[in-house]
Amino acid sequence: MPRKKLTTLTEQMYYVLLVLDNERCGSEIVSAVQDLTKNRIKLGAGTLYTILSLFEEEEIIQETKILGRKRMYQITSHGRSLLNQEIRRLKQMLIDTQHYKEE
């Protein structure tokens, strides 16, 4: 049975959504993710624009304006719901891990 699209997020997807609470262009997204993760996560242009395209197609983010060649994006309410769902999933994984380690 094929996996349902976007039931969980990759690490790169998670951080892209996380930093899009503020309107940003591609280069600002890359910088914000690198700053937040202390350069642990590096987004290449191909990866970033594949994620942005998928998120826009699924109405998880929206393009808010175009300034010359710069396109600005921001998370939608659907995207915020998806992000919150992923945060709950990750928290539960940590709780499960702690319980397992205590046994």
HELIX and SHEET records of a PDB file:
HELIX    1   1 GLU A   11  VAL A   19  1                                   9    
HELIX    2   2 GLY A   26  LEU A   36  1                                  11    
HELIX    3   3 ALA A   45  GLU A   57  1                                  13    
HELIX    4   4 SER A   77  GLU A  102  1                                  26    
SHEET    1   A 3 ARG A  24  CYS A  25  0                                        
SHEET    2   A 3 LYS A  70  ILE A  75 -1                                        
SHEET    3   A 3 ILE A  61  LEU A  67 -1                                        
END                                                                             
